[in-house]
């Protein structure tokens, strides 16, 4: 298994539960990368999409609940970003189900870029706020 998308401390939001969930999302991206490298992208895409949809729903719920509990001022904008990702992943799923198998290849860079940008920019914005409110 290669690690196209390696977790490093630069992605840490310093909230253990959320960092662990982010690491699991990285694993899903790496699983897709490994399948593509082995020529099995089409075979695993449906499962990867389902896991991604299920896991992001849980992760987003956890993240948003923490922000709501501590009255994080950026919650509304953060929710919009989460909803946008959900809609985009559902579109990938619909396209794949409709027989557009190029989804396997386009999904990988999309996920990698979205996760990197979302964690490094949007999620990092709540990190200090939650830490200051005793969430680690």
Contact map, one row per residue, 1 for C-alpha under 8 A:
1110000000000000000000000000011001000000000000000000000000000000000000000000000000000000000000000000000000000000000000000000000000000000
1111000000000000000000000000010011000000000000000000000000000000000000000000000000000000000000000000000000000000000000000000000000000000
1111110000000000000000000000010000000000000000000000000000000000000000000000000000000000000000000000000000000000000000000000000000000000
0111110000000000000000000000010010000000000000000000000000000000000000000000000000000000000000000000000000000000000000000000000000000000
0011111000000000000000000100110000000000000000000000000000000000000000000000000000000000000000000000000000000001000000000000000000000000
0011111100000000000000000100000000000000000000000000000000000000000000000000000000000000000000000000000000000000000000000000000000000000
0000111110100000000000100100000000000000000000000000000000000000000000000000000000000000000000000000000000000000000000000000000000000000
0000011111110000000000000000000000000000000000000000000000000000000000000000000000000000000000000000000000000000000000000000000000000000
0000001111110000000000000000000000000000000000000000000000000000000000000000000000000000000000000000000000000000000000000000000000000000
0000000111110000000000000000000000000000000000000000000000000000000000000000000000000000000000000000000000000000000000010000000000000000
0000001111111000001000000000000000000000000000000000000000000000000000000000000000000000000000000000000000000000000100110000000000000000
0000000111111110001000000000000000000000000000000000000000000000000000000000000000000000000000000000000000000000000000000000000000000000
0000000000111110011000000000000000000000000000000000000000000000000000000000000000000000000000000000000000000000000000100011011000000000
0000000000011111001000000000000000000000000000000000000000000000000000000000000000000000000000000000000000000000000000000000001000100001
0000000000011111111000000000000000000000000000000000000000000000000000000000000000000000000000000000000000000000000000000000001001100011
0000000000000111111100000000000000000000000000000000000000000000000000000000000000000000000000000000000000000000000000000000000000000001
0000000000000011111110000000000000000000000000000000000000000000000000000000000000000000000000000000000000000000000000000000000000000000
0000000000001011111111000000000000000000000000000000000000100110000000000000000000000000000000000000000000000000000000000000000000000000
0000000000111111111111100000000000000000000000000000000000000000000000000000000000000000000000000000000000000000000000000000000000000000
0000000000000001111111110000000000000000000000000000000000000000000000000000000000000000000000000000000000000000000000000000000000000000
0000000000000000111111111000000000000000000000000000000000100000000000000000000000000000000000000000000000000000000000000000000000000000
0000000000000000011111111100000000000000000000000000000000000000000000000000000000000000000000000000000000000000000000000000000000000000
0000001000000000001111111110000000000000000000000000000000000000000000000000000000000000000000000000000000000000000000000000000000000000
0000000000000000000111111111000000000000000000000000000000000000000000000000000000000000000000000000000000000000000000000000000000000000
0000000000000000000011111111100000000000000000000001001000000000000000000000000000000000000000000000000000000000000000000000000000000000
0000111000000000000001111111110000000000000000000000000000000000000000000000000000000000000000000000000000000000000000000000000000000000
0000000000000000000000111111111000000000000000000000000000000000000000000000000000000000000000000000000000000000000000000000000000000000
0000000000000000000000011111111100000000000000010011000000000000000000000000000000000000000000000000000000000000000000000000000000000000
0000100000000000000000001111111110000000000000000000000000000000000000000000000000000000000000000000000000010011000000000000000000000000
1111100000000000000000000111111111000000000000000000000000000000000000000000000000000000000000000000000000000000000000000000000000000000
1000000000000000000000000011111111100000000000000000000000000000000000000000000000000000000000000000000000000000000000000000000000000000
0000000000000000000000000001111111110000100110010000000000000000000000000000000000000000000000000000000000010000000000000000000000000000
0101000000000000000000000000111111111000100000000000000000000000000000000000000000000000000000000000000000010000000000000000000000000000
1100000000000000000000000000011111111100000000000000000000000000000000000000000000000000000000000000000000000000000000000000000000000000
0000000000000000000000000000001111111111100100000000000000000000000000000000000000000000000000000000000000000000000000000000000000000000
0000000000000000000000000000000111111111110000000000000000000000000000000000000000000000000000000000000110000000000000000000000000000000
0000000000000000000000000000000011111111100000000000000000000000000000000000000000000000000000000000000000000000000000000000000000000000
0000000000000000000000000000000001111111100000000000000000000000000000000000000000000000000000000000000000000000000000000000000000000000
0000000000000000000000000000000000111111100000000000000000000000000000000000000000000000000000000000000000000000000000000000000000000000
0000000000000000000000000000000000111111111100000000000000000000000000000000000000000000000000000000000000000000000000000000000000000000
0000000000000000000000000000000110111111111110000000000000000000000000000000000000000000000000000000000110000000000000000000000000000000
0000000000000000000000000000000000010001111111000000000000000000000000000000000000000000000000000000100100000000000000000000000000000000
0000000000000000000000000000000000000001111111000000000000000000000000000000000000000000000000000000000000000000000000000000000000000000
0000000000000000000000000000000100100001111111110000000000000000000000000000000000000000000000000000000000000000000000000000000000000000
0000000000000000000000000000000100000000111111111000000000000000000000000000000000000000000000000000000100000000000000000000000000000000
0000000000000000000000000000000000000000011111111100000000000000000000000000000000000000000010010000000000000000000000000000000000000000
0000000000000000000000000000000000000000000111111110000000000000000000000000000000000000000000000000000000000000000000000000000000000000
0000000000000000000000000001000100000000000111111111000000000000000000000000000000000000000000000000000000000000000000000000000000000000
0000000000000000000000000000000000000000000011111111100000000000000000000000000000000000100110000000000000000000000000000000000000000000
0000000000000000000000000000000000000000000001111111110000000000000000000000000000000000000000000000000000000000000000000000000000000000
0000000000000000000000000001000000000000000000111111111000000000000000000000000000000000000000000000000000000000000000000000000000000000
0000000000000000000000001001000000000000000000011111111100000000000000000000000000000000000000000000000000000000000000000000000000000000
0000000000000000000000000000000000000000000000001111111110000000000000000000000000000100110000000000000000000000000000000000000000000000
0000000000000000000000000000000000000000000000000111111111000000000000000000000000000000000000000000000000000000000000000000000000000000
0000000000000000000000001000000000000000000000000011111111100000000000000000000000000000000000000000000000000000000000000000000000000000
0000000000000000000000000000000000000000000000000001111111110000000000000000000000000100000000000000000000000000000000000000000000000000
0000000000000000000000000000000000000000000000000000111111111000000000000000000000000000000000000000000000000000000000000000000000000000
0000000000000000000000000000000000000000000000000000011111111100000000000000000000000000000000000000000000000000000000000000000000000000
0000000000000000010010000000000000000000000000000000001111111110000000000000000000000000000000000000000000000000000000000000000000000000
0000000000000000000000000000000000000000000000000000000111111111000000000000000001000000000000000000000000000000000000000000000000000000
0000000000000000000000000000000000000000000000000000000011111111100000000000000000000000000000000000000000000000000000000000000000000000
0000000000000000010000000000000000000000000000000000000001111111110000000000000000000000000000000000000000000000000000000000000000000000
0000000000000000010000000000000000000000000000000000000000111111111000000000000000000000000000000000000000000000000000000000000000000000
0000000000000000000000000000000000000000000000000000000000011111111100000010001000000000000000000000000000000000000000000000000000000000
0000000000000000000000000000000000000000000000000000000000001111111110000000000000000000000000000000000000000000000000000000000000000000
0000000000000000000000000000000000000000000000000000000000000111111111000000000000000000000000000000000000000000000000000000000001000000
0000000000000000000000000000000000000000000000000000000000000011111111110010000000000000000000000000000000000000000000000000010001000000
0000000000000000000000000000000000000000000000000000000000000001111111110010000000000000000000000000000000000000000000000000000000000000
0000000000000000000000000000000000000000000000000000000000000000111111110000000000000000000000000000000000000000000000000000000000000000
0000000000000000000000000000000000000000000000000000000000000000011111110000000000000000000000000000000000000000000000000000000001001000
0000000000000000000000000000000000000000000000000000000000000000001111111010000000000000000000000000000000000000000000000000000000000000
0000000000000000000000000000000000000000000000000000000000000000001111111110000000000000000000000000000000000000000000000000010011000000
0000000000000000000000000000000000000000000000000000000000000000000000111111000000000000000000000000000000000000000000000000000000000000
0000000000000000000000000000000000000000000000000000000000000000000000011111110000000000000000000000000000000000000000000000010000000000
0000000000000000000000000000000000000000000000000000000000000001001100111111111000000000000000000000000000000000000000000000000000000000
0000000000000000000000000000000000000000000000000000000000000000000000001111111100000000000000000000000000000000000000000000000000000000
0000000000000000000000000000000000000000000000000000000000000000000000000111111110000000000000000000000000000000000000000000000000000000
0000000000000000000000000000000000000000000000000000000000000000000000000111111111000000000000000000000000000000000000000100000000000000
0000000000000000000000000000000000000000000000000000000000000001000000000011111111100000000000000000000000000000000000000000000000000000
0000000000000000000000000000000000000000000000000000000000000000000000000001111111110000000000000000000000000000000000000000000000000000
0000000000000000000000000000000000000000000000000000000000000000000000000000111111111000000000000000000000000000000000000000000000000000
0000000000000000000000000000000000000000000000000000000000010000000000000000011111111100000000000000000000000000000000000000000000000000
0000000000000000000000000000000000000000000000000000000000000000000000000000001111111110000000000000000000000000000000000000000000000000
0000000000000000000000000000000000000000000000000000000000000000000000000000000111111111000000000000000000000000000000000000000000000000
0000000000000000000000000000000000000000000000000000000000000000000000000000000011111111100000000000000000000000000000000000000000000000
0000000000000000000000000000000000000000000000000000100100000000000000000000000001111111110000000000000000000000000000000000000000000000
0000000000000000000000000000000000000000000000000000000000000000000000000000000000111111111000000000000000000000000000000000000000000000
0000000000000000000000000000000000000000000000000000000000000000000000000000000000011111111100000000000000000000000000000000000000000000
0000000000000000000000000000000000000000000000001000100000000000000000000000000000001111111110000000000000000000000000000000000000000000
0000000000000000000000000000000000000000000000000000100000000000000000000000000000000111111111000000000000000000000000000000000000000000
0000000000000000000000000000000000000000000000000000000000000000000000000000000000000011111111100000000000000000000000000000000000000000
0000000000000000000000000000000000000000000000001000000000000000000000000000000000000001111111110000001000100000000000000000000000000000
0000000000000000000000000000000000000000000001001000000000000000000000000000000000000000111111111000000000000000000000000000000000000000
0000000000000000000000000000000000000000000000000000000000000000000000000000000000000000011111111100000000000000000000000000000000000000
0000000000000000000000000000000000000000000000000000000000000000000000000000000000000000001111111111101000000000000000000000000000000000
0000000000000000000000000000000000000000000001000000000000000000000000000000000000000000000111111111111100000000000000000000000000000000
0000000000000000000000000000000000000000000000000000000000000000000000000000000000000000000011111111000000000000000000000000000000000000
0000000000000000000000000000000000000000000000000000000000000000000000000000000000000000000001111111000000000000000000000000000000000000
0000000000000000000000000000000000000000000000000000000000000000000000000000000000000000000000111111100000000000000000000000000000000000
0000000000000000000000000000000000000000000000000000000000000000000000000000000000000000000000111111111000000000000000000000000000000000
0000000000000000000000000000000000000000010000000000000000000000000000000000000000000000000000110011111100000000000000000000000000000000
0000000000000000000000000000000000000000000000000000000000000000000000000000000000000000000000010001111111000000000000000000000000000000
0000000000000000000000000000000000000000000000000000000000000000000000000000000000000000000100110001111111100000000000000000000000000000
0000000000000000000000000000000000010000110010000000000000000000000000000000000000000000000000010000111111110000000000000000000000000000
0000000000000000000000000000000000010000100000000000000000000000000000000000000000000000000000000000011111111000000000000000000000000000
0000000000000000000000000000000000000000000000000000000000000000000000000000000000000000000000000000011111111100000000000000000000000000
0000000000000000000000000000000000000000000000000000000000000000000000000000000000000000000100000000001111111110000000000000000000000000
0000000000000000000000000000100110000000000000000000000000000000000000000000000000000000000000000000000111111111000000000000000000000000
0000000000000000000000000000000000000000000000000000000000000000000000000000000000000000000000000000000011111111100000000000000000000000
0000000000000000000000000000000000000000000000000000000000000000000000000000000000000000000000000000000001111111110000000000000000000000
0000000000000000000000000000100000000000000000000000000000000000000000000000000000000000000000000000000000111111111000000000000000000000
0000100000000000000000000000100000000000000000000000000000000000000000000000000000000000000000000000000000011111111100000000000000000000
0000000000000000000000000000000000000000000000000000000000000000000000000000000000000000000000000000000000001111111110000000000000000000
0000000000000000000000000000000000000000000000000000000000000000000000000000000000000000000000000000000000000111111111000000000000000000
0000000000000000000000000000000000000000000000000000000000000000000000000000000000000000000000000000000000000011111111100000000000000000
0000000000100000000000000000000000000000000000000000000000000000000000000000000000000000000000000000000000000001111111110000000000000000
0000000000000000000000000000000000000000000000000000000000000000000000000000000000000000000000000000000000000000111111111100000000000000
0000000000000000000000000000000000000000000000000000000000000000000000000000000000000000000000000000000000000000011111111110000000000000
0000000000101000000000000000000000000000000000000000000000000000000000000000000000000000000000000000000000000000001111111111000000000000
0000000001100000000000000000000000000000000000000000000000000000000000000000000000000000000000000000000000000000000111111111000000000000
0000000000000000000000000000000000000000000000000000000000000000000000000000000000000000000000000000000000000000000011111111100000000000
0000000000000000000000000000000000000000000000000000000000000000000000000000010000000000000000000000000000000000000011111111110000000000
0000000000001000000000000000000000000000000000000000000000000000000000000000000000000000000000000000000000000000000001111111111000000000
0000000000001000000000000000000000000000000000000000000000000000000000000000000000000000000000000000000000000000000000111111111100000000
0000000000000000000000000000000000000000000000000000000000000000000000000000000000000000000000000000000000000000000000001111111110000000
0000000000001000000000000000000000000000000000000000000000000000001000010100000000000000000000000000000000000000000000000111111111000000
0000000000001110000000000000000000000000000000000000000000000000000000000000000000000000000000000000000000000000000000000011111111100000
0000000000000000000000000000000000000000000000000000000000000000000000000000000000000000000000000000000000000000000000000001111111110000
0000000000000000000000000000000000000000000000000000000000000000000000010000000000000000000000000000000000000000000000000000111111111000
0000000000000010000000000000000000000000000000000000000000000000011001010000000000000000000000000000000000000000000000000000011111111111
0000000000000110000000000000000000000000000000000000000000000000000000000000000000000000000000000000000000000000000000000000001111111111
0000000000000000000000000000000000000000000000000000000000000000000000000000000000000000000000000000000000000000000000000000000111111110
0000000000000000000000000000000000000000000000000000000000000000000001000000000000000000000000000000000000000000000000000000000011111110
0000000000000000000000000000000000000000000000000000000000000000000000000000000000000000000000000000000000000000000000000000000001111111
0000000000000010000000000000000000000000000000000000000000000000000000000000000000000000000000000000000000000000000000000000000001111111
0000000000000111000000000000000000000000000000000000000000000000000000000000000000000000000000000000000000000000000000000000000001100111
